[in-house]
Amino acid sequence: MRKQFGGKVTKTLEHQYSQSEQWDGKKFVNLEDTRMDISPLQIPKLLYKQFFDKKGREPKEKLPILPFDKEAFLGPTEKMKFIWYGHSVVLLRMAGKTILIDPMLGPNAGPISPFPIRRFSENTLGLIKDFPEIDLVLLTHDHYDHLDLESIELLFPKVKEYYVALGCSRHLKKWGISQEKIKEFDWWDRFNFDGIDISFTPTRHFSGRGLTDRAKCLWGGWVLKTNKENIYFSGDSGYGKHFKEVGTKLGPFDFAFMECGQYNENWHQIHMFPEESVQAAQDAWANRIMPVHWAGFPLAQHHWKDPIERFVNEAIKKKVQHIHPQLGELVRYDSHVGDAWW
């Protein structure tokens, strides 16, 4: 259990974090005032609904994942192509490089909880053995539904480098990954990775894996840009002014993966409603979009299909180009046509 918590925050690390403009002396903070509006009186009811009232929150049958075709994935292409594995896991091929974003492929999003939060698909850790060599892993923040110990351990022999949110490296190092393979990013930090310009962008969220490390790791999204295309991965976020700032500084974007799912009125400031996800993509000047952070786990009280149905309806209403591929499907974002598989 202790290993699940990752690395401890030391005085040396806090001094390092204090060099960031996002550090207020004790923790990392958002650009806007952000809080979870839950009173102590609401907690018992929320916990009951989370762990026992699951009607409609999970699919009646496990969601299938299409088999991985290594040859097709690694084959030449001028445009970025990718595979989505549910929730926020994206395996993409861009400029001849293989990049894996938020590789939570484990079966349980609540490994320290007394009750497991089971994945909608089965045997997802087994996918890792078929993956090719991973040039780069990108981590948006350290929550359990994005940073998974079992996944990291199985990926270990395949991964060359890790680009992570400021503070995340302490977990990876605790789990045996050398510092030489890890680069930490503050908001707006940029680095060129073999021809791909990679930037870490602000979000409106929080972090933490235990009782004592809340907001002791930064959170954010990623932008990947070449001379041919510009891709945005929003990261977990409530709606806020940062989306327009991202679009102004780094957009427009050919394609955007937009957080959409696990929302609730009680934590509206840290997770967007689907309609806001579409608006946020427009704010950031994204031409074509796709919802992620759904079809993986029942982390909120909404119906499991609610995120995609509301997202698609809003995108149609606002005439925004959008796609919704199946789990495991190899996709070229500029030419994908798919049905409502859910």
SULGIHU-V94172 format. One record per backbone hydrogen bond with DSSP energy under -0.5 kcal/mol. CO is the residue of the C=O (numbers start at 0). NH is the residue of the N-H. Records with the same first field share a line. If there is no record, write none. Layout:
CO=NH + NH
This chain:
0=3 + 4
1=4
2=5
7=9
9=13
10=14
11=15
12=16
13=17
15=18
16=19
19=22
21=28
26=23
34=36
35=37
38=41 + 42
39=43
41=45
42=46
43=47
44=48
45=49
46=50
47=51 + 52
51=53
53=56 + 57
55=303
67=69
68=72
69=73
70=74
79=332
80=92
81=330
82=90
83=327
85=88
86=292 + 293
87=89
88=84
89=91 + 100
90=82
91=98
92=80
93=96
96=93 + 98
97=134 + 135
98=91
99=137
100=89
101=103
102=104
106=118
109=112
115=117
116=108
117=297
119=62
122=125
123=126
124=127
125=128
126=129 + 130
127=130
132=134
133=159
134=160
135=99
136=162
137=101
138=164
139=219
142=145 + 146
145=147
147=151
148=152
149=153
150=154
151=155
154=157 + 158
155=158
157=133
160=136
161=163 + 182
162=138
163=184
164=167
165=217
166=169
167=170 + 171
168=172
169=173
170=174
171=176
172=175
177=180
178=181
180=161
182=163
184=165
185=188
188=199
190=192 + 197
191=193
192=195
194=196
195=192 + 197
196=224
197=190
198=222
199=187
200=220
202=204
203=237
206=214
212=215
214=27
220=200
221=232
222=198
223=230
224=196
228=225
229=253 + 254
230=223
231=233 + 256
232=221
236=271
239=242
240=243 + 244
241=245
242=246
243=247
244=248
245=249 + 250
246=250
252=286
254=231
255=257 + 289
256=233
257=291
263=266
264=267
265=36
266=269 + 270
268=237
271=260
272=275 + 276
273=277
274=278
275=279
276=280
277=281
278=282
279=283
280=285
281=284
284=251 + 252
286=320
287=255
288=322
289=257
291=259
293=86
295=119
296=298
302=305 + 306
304=308
305=309
306=310
307=311
308=312
309=313
310=314
311=315
312=316
313=317
314=319
315=318
320=288
322=290
325=328
326=65
328=83 + 330
330=81 + 332
331=334 + 335
338=340
